[in-house]
C-alpha cells in the first residue's frame, strides 16, 4: 500500500482511504442498527459515519503539531453521541453503546491511517466489520457455552501464560535431560491442541456426522475417540457399522497428523526423517477409511454426539500428562543406560499400551542423546503398537455380537499391515 505514495500524493491517498473505510463501516453499522433498533433510534446514516471520518481527517491535518483541533472535534462528537444515547435510553429504552464506540473508532481512522502501516489500519477495519456482523453468532455461541467454559479457558491461560514462564529451565537430575520448563512446555502444547479440537467439535462441528466426529476427535485422542465410537455403535443400526469403523480409522489418520505437528514443534531434525512415513501412514489410514465408508448403508438422522466427551483441558489431565512425561524420561534414560537402543526398541512397543504422546515427545526433545534415526524408528513403532491397542479397545467396547467387529478387524488389519510394511521400508532405507 505504501508504494502508491510514490505515484500519487500521500494526502490524496490517505483521504480516499479514510473516506472509503468510513463508508464501509457506516454501511455495515446502518444495516445492523436498522435490524436491531429501527429507524427512529438510528444514529445518522452511512453518510454520517463517512462525514465523521472525513471530519477527523481534516481536523487532524489542520493542526498536526498539538492536535488541539482533533481533540476538540472528538470532544464535540462525544457530546453529540452522549446526547443521542440519553434520548434513546429515556424515550426508547435502548441501552446499547456499540454505535457510539464504532463512531468514535471511525473518527480515529485518520491518525491511524496517517501514522500506522497499511496492514494495521486494514486490520482495524476488518475487525470492526467482522465484530459488527457477527453479533448474532456470538449470541448463539454464548447460549451454547457451558457454565464452566470460561473457567476452563482461564485455566489454559494460567498454565501457558503464568505457570510456564515461571518454571526454571534447569536440570532436575544430573545426567537426565529433564527440566520443569521442558515438562510443562510439552504439557501446554499437547493441551492446546486437545483444547482446540474440543472447541471445534463442540462449537463449530457440533451437528456433524459420525465420520467428521472421528476426524476431529483424532486430533485430541484417537484412543478416547475410538472407545466412544465403539460404545455408541451398539445403539446404531447394523448398516451403520462401516460408518463407525471408518470414523475410527479417520481418527487414526488424524493421529499421524497430530504427531507430525508435535514432532515438528519440538524437533525439526526428527521431522525431516519421519514426515514421509507419517504422511504415508495417514494417507493409507484415510484411504482405508474411505473404502469402508463407501460400504455403509445410510440411516437418516444418525449423528455423532459431540457432548459425550468431556473437556480435555483440566488440571488433573495436565498433571497426569506431566507425570507420564517424567516417568517416560526416567525409564528411557535407564533403558538406554542398561539395555541400549535394543531396549529402547522394546520400550517403544510397550509404550503403545498407554498414552504414547509423552514417550514420543520425550524422545524428540533429545533425552539420552540418541540419534535422530533411532528417535524416528521408536516413534513409528510406538504409533503402530498404539494402533493395535486401539483395535483391542474397539473390539472390546463394540461387544461380541456387534457387526462392527468384522469391519474393524478388516480396516485396522490393513492399516497395521501397511504400517508394518512402511516400518520395514524405514529400516531398509
C-alpha positions as CSV (number, residue, x, y, z in Angstrom):
1,X,0.0,0.0,0.0
2,X,2.8,2.4,0.8
3,X,4.2,2.1,-2.8
4,X,1.2,4.0,-4.0
5,X,2.6,7.1,-2.3
6,X,5.4,7.2,-5.0
7,X,2.8,7.7,-7.7
8,X,0.1,9.7,-6.0
9,X,0.2,12.4,-3.3
10,X,0.1,10.9,0.2
11,X,-2.7,13.3,1.3
12,X,-4.9,12.2,-1.6
13,X,-4.4,8.5,-0.9
14,X,-5.0,9.0,2.8
15,X,-8.2,11.0,2.2
16,X,-9.6,8.3,-0.1
17,X,-8.7,5.5,2.3
18,X,-10.3,7.3,5.3
19,X,-13.4,8.1,3.3
20,X,-13.7,4.5,1.9
21,X,-13.2,2.8,5.3
22,X,-15.6,5.2,7.0
23,X,-18.3,4.5,4.3
24,X,-17.8,0.7,4.7
25,X,-18.2,0.9,8.5
26,X,-21.2,3.2,8.1
27,X,-22.9,0.8,5.6
28,X,-22.4,-2.2,8.0
29,X,-23.5,-0.3,11.1
30,X,-26.6,1.1,9.4
31,X,-27.8,-2.3,8.2
32,X,-27.3,-3.9,11.7
33,X,-28.8,-0.9,13.5
34,X,-31.9,-0.9,11.3
35,X,-32.5,-4.6,12.1
36,X,-31.9,-4.2,15.8
37,X,-33.4,-0.8,16.7
38,X,-35.2,0.6,13.7
39,X,-35.2,4.0,12.0
40,X,-36.4,6.0,15.0
41,X,-33.3,5.4,17.2
42,X,-30.7,5.3,14.4
43,X,-27.7,7.5,14.9
44,X,-27.3,9.1,11.5
45,X,-26.8,7.1,8.3
46,X,-23.9,5.6,6.4
47,X,-23.1,9.2,5.2
48,X,-22.9,10.3,8.8
49,X,-20.1,7.8,9.5
50,X,-18.4,8.9,6.3
51,X,-18.5,12.5,7.3
52,X,-17.2,11.6,10.8
53,X,-14.2,10.0,9.2
54,X,-13.6,13.0,6.9
55,X,-14.0,15.4,9.8
56,X,-11.4,13.5,11.8
57,X,-9.0,13.7,8.9
58,X,-9.4,17.4,8.3
59,X,-9.0,18.3,11.9
60,X,-6.0,16.1,12.2
61,X,-4.1,17.6,9.3
62,X,-5.0,21.2,10.2
63,X,-3.2,21.0,13.5
64,X,-0.5,18.3,13.1
65,X,1.6,19.5,15.9
66,X,-0.6,19.8,19.0
67,X,-3.8,18.0,17.7
68,X,-5.9,20.6,19.6
69,X,-8.5,20.7,16.7
70,X,-8.7,17.0,16.5
71,X,-9.1,16.6,20.3
72,X,-11.7,19.4,20.3
73,X,-13.7,17.7,17.5
74,X,-13.6,14.4,19.3
75,X,-15.0,16.1,22.4
76,X,-17.8,17.7,20.4
77,X,-18.6,14.3,18.7
78,X,-18.6,12.6,22.1
79,X,-21.0,15.1,23.4
80,X,-23.4,14.6,20.5
81,X,-23.1,10.8,20.9
82,X,-23.9,11.2,24.6
83,X,-27.0,13.2,23.9
84,X,-28.1,10.6,21.3
85,X,-27.6,7.8,23.8
86,X,-29.5,9.7,26.5
87,X,-32.5,10.2,24.2
88,X,-32.5,6.5,23.2
89,X,-32.3,5.4,26.8
90,X,-35.0,7.7,28.2
91,X,-37.5,7.6,25.3
92,X,-37.0,4.3,23.5
93,X,-35.3,2.2,26.3
94,X,-32.4,1.3,24.0
95,X,-29.2,0.8,26.0
96,X,-26.6,-0.4,23.5
97,X,-23.4,1.6,23.1
98,X,-22.0,-0.3,20.1
99,X,-22.9,2.5,17.7
100,X,-21.2,5.1,19.9
101,X,-18.0,3.1,20.1
102,X,-17.9,2.5,16.3
103,X,-18.5,6.2,15.6
104,X,-15.5,7.1,17.8
105,X,-13.3,4.5,16.1
106,X,-14.4,5.9,12.7
107,X,-13.3,9.4,13.9
108,X,-9.9,7.9,14.9
109,X,-9.3,6.4,11.5
110,X,-7.4,9.5,10.1
111,X,-4.5,9.4,12.6
112,X,-4.3,5.6,12.3
113,X,-4.1,5.7,8.5
114,X,-1.6,8.5,8.6
115,X,0.8,7.1,11.2
116,X,0.4,3.3,11.1
117,X,1.4,0.7,8.4
118,X,-1.2,-0.4,5.9
119,X,-1.6,-3.9,7.5
120,X,-2.6,-2.4,10.8
121,X,-5.3,0.0,9.7
122,X,-6.8,-2.6,7.4
123,X,-6.8,-5.0,10.3
124,X,-8.7,-2.4,12.4
125,X,-11.3,-2.0,9.7
126,X,-11.7,-5.8,9.2
127,X,-12.1,-6.4,12.9
128,X,-14.7,-3.7,13.2
129,X,-16.7,-5.1,10.2
130,X,-16.4,-8.7,11.5
131,X,-17.5,-7.9,15.0
132,X,-20.4,-5.8,13.7
133,X,-21.6,-8.6,11.5
134,X,-21.1,-11.5,14.0
135,X,-23.3,-10.2,16.8
136,X,-25.9,-13.0,16.4
137,X,-23.1,-15.6,16.1
138,X,-21.6,-14.5,19.4
139,X,-25.1,-14.6,21.0
140,X,-25.7,-18.2,19.9
141,X,-22.2,-19.1,21.0
142,X,-22.8,-17.7,24.4
143,X,-26.0,-19.6,24.7
144,X,-24.4,-22.9,23.8
145,X,-21.4,-22.3,26.1
146,X,-21.2,-24.5,29.2
147,X,-21.2,-22.8,32.6
148,X,-17.5,-23.5,33.3
149,X,-16.3,-22.9,29.8
150,X,-14.7,-19.5,30.6
151,X,-13.1,-21.1,33.7
152,X,-11.5,-23.7,31.5
153,X,-10.2,-21.0,29.2
154,X,-8.7,-19.2,32.2
155,X,-7.0,-22.5,33.2
156,X,-5.3,-22.7,29.8
157,X,-4.2,-19.1,30.0
158,X,-2.9,-19.9,33.5
159,X,-0.9,-23.0,32.6
160,X,0.5,-21.4,29.4
161,X,1.0,-17.7,30.3
162,X,1.6,-17.8,34.1
163,X,3.0,-21.2,35.2
164,X,5.2,-21.9,32.1
165,X,7.3,-18.7,32.2
166,X,7.8,-19.1,35.9
167,X,9.3,-22.6,35.8
168,X,13.1,-22.9,35.8
169,X,14.9,-24.4,32.8
170,X,17.4,-26.3,34.9
171,X,18.1,-30.0,35.0
172,X,16.4,-31.8,37.9
173,X,18.5,-34.9,37.9
174,X,22.2,-34.9,36.8
175,X,22.6,-36.9,33.6
176,X,18.9,-36.8,32.7
177,X,17.8,-34.1,30.3
178,X,14.7,-33.2,32.3
179,X,13.7,-29.7,33.4
180,X,10.5,-28.3,34.8
181,X,10.2,-26.0,31.8
182,X,10.5,-28.7,29.2
183,X,8.0,-30.9,31.0
184,X,5.4,-28.2,31.3
185,X,6.1,-26.9,27.7
186,X,5.2,-30.4,26.3
187,X,2.1,-30.3,28.5
188,X,1.0,-26.9,27.3
189,X,1.5,-27.8,23.6
190,X,-0.5,-31.1,23.9
191,X,-3.2,-29.4,26.0
192,X,-3.5,-26.6,23.4
193,X,-4.1,-29.0,20.5
194,X,-6.5,-31.0,22.5
195,X,-8.4,-27.9,23.6
196,X,-8.6,-26.6,20.0
197,X,-10.0,-30.0,18.9
198,X,-12.6,-29.9,21.7
199,X,-13.7,-26.4,20.7
200,X,-14.0,-27.4,17.0
201,X,-16.1,-30.4,18.0
202,X,-18.4,-28.6,20.4
203,X,-19.0,-25.2,18.7
204,X,-18.1,-25.5,15.0
205,X,-18.8,-29.1,14.0
206,X,-21.4,-29.9,16.7
207,X,-24.0,-31.2,14.3
208,X,-21.5,-33.1,12.1
209,X,-21.8,-36.7,11.2
210,X,-20.0,-39.7,12.6
211,X,-17.1,-39.5,10.1
212,X,-16.4,-35.9,11.0
213,X,-16.6,-36.7,14.7
214,X,-13.8,-39.3,14.2
215,X,-11.7,-36.7,12.2
216,X,-11.9,-34.0,14.8
217,X,-11.6,-36.4,17.8
218,X,-8.4,-37.9,16.4
219,X,-6.7,-34.5,16.9
220,X,-7.5,-34.8,20.6
221,X,-7.1,-38.5,21.4
222,X,-7.6,-41.4,18.9
223,X,-7.9,-43.8,21.8
224,X,-10.7,-41.9,23.5
225,X,-12.5,-41.3,20.2
226,X,-12.4,-44.9,19.2
227,X,-13.7,-46.0,22.6
228,X,-16.6,-43.6,22.4
229,X,-17.5,-44.5,18.9
230,X,-17.3,-48.2,19.7
231,X,-19.7,-47.8,22.6
232,X,-22.1,-45.7,20.5
233,X,-22.1,-48.2,17.7
234,X,-24.1,-50.6,20.0
235,X,-27.1,-48.3,19.7
236,X,-26.8,-48.0,15.9
237,X,-28.4,-49.9,13.0
238,X,-26.2,-52.8,11.6
239,X,-25.9,-50.9,8.3
240,X,-24.1,-48.0,10.1
241,X,-21.3,-50.3,11.3
242,X,-19.0,-49.4,8.4
243,X,-19.5,-45.7,9.1
244,X,-18.3,-46.1,12.7
245,X,-15.4,-48.2,11.6
246,X,-14.5,-45.5,9.0
247,X,-14.7,-42.8,11.7
248,X,-12.3,-44.8,13.9
249,X,-9.8,-45.2,11.0
250,X,-10.0,-41.4,10.3
251,X,-9.2,-40.8,14.0
252,X,-6.1,-43.0,13.4
253,X,-5.2,-41.0,10.3
254,X,-5.5,-37.7,12.2
255,X,-3.4,-39.2,15.0
256,X,-0.5,-39.3,12.5
257,X,-1.0,-35.7,11.5
258,X,-1.2,-34.7,15.2
259,X,2.2,-36.3,15.8
260,X,3.5,-34.7,12.7
261,X,2.7,-31.3,14.2
262,X,4.1,-32.2,17.6
263,X,7.3,-33.6,16.3
264,X,7.7,-30.5,14.1
265,X,7.3,-28.2,17.1
266,X,10.0,-29.9,19.2
267,X,12.5,-31.3,16.7
268,X,12.9,-30.3,13.0
269,X,15.6,-32.9,12.6
270,X,13.3,-35.7,13.6
271,X,10.6,-34.2,11.5
272,X,12.8,-34.3,8.4
273,X,13.3,-38.0,8.8
274,X,9.9,-39.1,9.9
275,X,7.5,-36.9,8.0
276,X,7.3,-39.0,4.7
277,X,6.3,-42.1,6.7
278,X,3.8,-40.3,8.9
279,X,2.2,-38.8,5.8
280,X,2.1,-42.1,4.1
281,X,0.6,-43.8,7.1
282,X,-2.0,-41.0,7.4
283,X,-2.9,-41.4,3.7
284,X,-3.2,-45.2,4.0
285,X,-5.5,-44.9,7.0
286,X,-7.6,-42.3,5.3
287,X,-7.9,-44.4,2.1
288,X,-9.0,-47.5,4.0
289,X,-11.4,-45.4,6.0
290,X,-12.9,-44.0,2.7
291,X,-13.2,-47.5,1.3
292,X,-15.0,-48.7,4.5
293,X,-17.2,-45.6,4.5
294,X,-18.4,-46.4,1.0
295,X,-19.8,-49.8,2.2
296,X,-22.2,-48.2,4.7
297,X,-26.0,-48.3,4.4
298,X,-27.1,-44.8,5.3
299,X,-29.7,-44.4,8.0
300,X,-31.3,-40.9,8.1
301,X,-30.8,-38.8,11.3
302,X,-27.8,-40.6,12.6
303,X,-25.3,-38.2,14.0
304,X,-22.4,-38.2,16.4
305,X,-23.0,-36.7,19.8
306,X,-20.2,-34.2,20.4
307,X,-21.1,-33.6,24.0
308,X,-20.3,-37.1,25.4
309,X,-16.6,-36.5,25.7
310,X,-15.7,-34.0,28.4
311,X,-13.4,-31.0,28.2
312,X,-9.8,-32.2,27.9
313,X,-8.3,-29.1,29.5
314,X,-8.4,-29.9,33.2
315,X,-5.5,-29.6,35.7
316,X,-5.7,-33.2,36.6
317,X,-5.3,-34.2,33.0
318,X,-2.3,-31.9,32.6
319,X,-0.7,-33.2,35.8
320,X,-1.2,-36.8,34.7
321,X,0.5,-36.0,31.3
322,X,3.3,-34.2,33.1
323,X,3.8,-37.2,35.4
324,X,3.8,-39.6,32.5
325,X,6.3,-37.4,30.7
326,X,8.6,-37.6,33.8
327,X,8.2,-41.3,34.1
328,X,9.0,-42.0,30.4
329,X,12.0,-39.7,30.7
330,X,13.5,-41.6,33.6
331,X,12.6,-45.0,32.1
332,X,14.0,-44.1,28.8
333,X,17.3,-42.9,30.4
334,X,17.9,-46.0,32.3
335,X,16.7,-48.2,29.5
336,X,19.4,-46.7,27.3
337,X,21.9,-46.9,30.1
338,X,21.5,-50.6,30.8
339,X,19.9,-52.1,27.6
340,X,21.0,-49.7,24.8
341,X,19.0,-49.0,21.7
342,X,17.6,-52.6,21.7
343,X,15.9,-52.0,25.0
344,X,14.6,-48.7,23.7
345,X,13.0,-50.5,20.8
346,X,11.3,-52.9,23.1
347,X,10.1,-50.0,25.3
348,X,8.7,-48.2,22.2
349,X,6.4,-51.2,21.6
350,X,5.4,-51.4,25.2
351,X,4.6,-47.7,25.4
352,X,1.7,-48.3,23.0
353,X,-0.3,-49.8,25.8
354,X,-0.6,-46.4,27.5
355,X,-0.5,-42.8,26.1
356,X,2.3,-42.7,23.6
357,X,2.4,-38.9,23.4
358,X,4.7,-38.4,26.5
359,X,7.0,-41.1,25.2
360,X,7.4,-39.6,21.7
361,X,7.8,-36.0,22.9
362,X,10.4,-37.2,25.4
363,X,12.3,-38.8,22.5
364,X,12.2,-35.9,20.1
365,X,13.4,-33.5,22.8
366,X,16.7,-35.4,22.9
367,X,16.5,-37.4,26.1
368,X,19.5,-39.7,26.3
369,X,21.2,-38.2,23.3
370,X,20.0,-40.9,20.9
371,X,20.3,-40.4,17.1
372,X,17.6,-39.0,15.0
373,X,17.1,-42.3,13.2
374,X,16.5,-44.1,16.4
375,X,14.1,-41.5,17.6
376,X,12.2,-41.7,14.3
377,X,12.1,-45.6,14.4
378,X,10.9,-45.7,18.0
379,X,8.3,-43.1,17.4
380,X,6.9,-45.1,14.4
381,X,7.0,-48.3,16.4
382,X,5.1,-46.7,19.3
383,X,2.4,-45.5,17.0
384,X,2.0,-48.9,15.3
385,X,1.8,-50.5,18.8
386,X,-0.8,-48.0,19.9
387,X,-3.0,-48.7,16.8
388,X,-3.0,-52.4,17.7
389,X,-4.1,-51.4,21.2
390,X,-6.8,-49.2,19.8
391,X,-8.1,-52.1,17.8
392,X,-8.4,-54.1,21.0
393,X,-10.4,-51.2,22.6
394,X,-12.7,-51.1,19.6
395,X,-13.4,-54.8,19.7
396,X,-14.0,-54.7,23.5
397,X,-16.4,-51.8,23.6
398,X,-18.3,-52.9,20.5
399,X,-19.3,-56.1,22.1
400,X,-19.1,-59.7,20.9
401,X,-22.2,-59.8,18.7
402,X,-21.6,-56.5,17.0
403,X,-21.4,-56.2,13.2
404,X,-18.8,-53.6,13.8
405,X,-16.2,-56.2,14.7
406,X,-15.6,-57.5,11.2
407,X,-15.3,-54.0,9.7
408,X,-12.9,-53.0,12.5
409,X,-10.8,-56.1,12.1
410,X,-10.6,-55.7,8.3
411,X,-9.9,-52.0,8.3
412,X,-7.4,-51.9,11.2
413,X,-5.8,-55.1,9.9
414,X,-5.0,-53.4,6.5
415,X,-3.7,-50.3,8.3
416,X,-1.5,-52.2,10.7
417,X,-0.1,-54.4,7.9
418,X,0.6,-51.3,5.8
419,X,2.3,-49.5,8.7
420,X,4.5,-52.6,9.4
421,X,5.5,-52.6,5.8
422,X,6.4,-48.9,5.9
423,X,8.3,-49.5,9.1
424,X,10.2,-52.3,7.3
425,X,11.0,-49.9,4.4
426,X,12.2,-47.3,7.0
427,X,14.7,-49.9,8.4
428,X,15.8,-51.0,4.9
429,X,16.3,-47.4,3.6
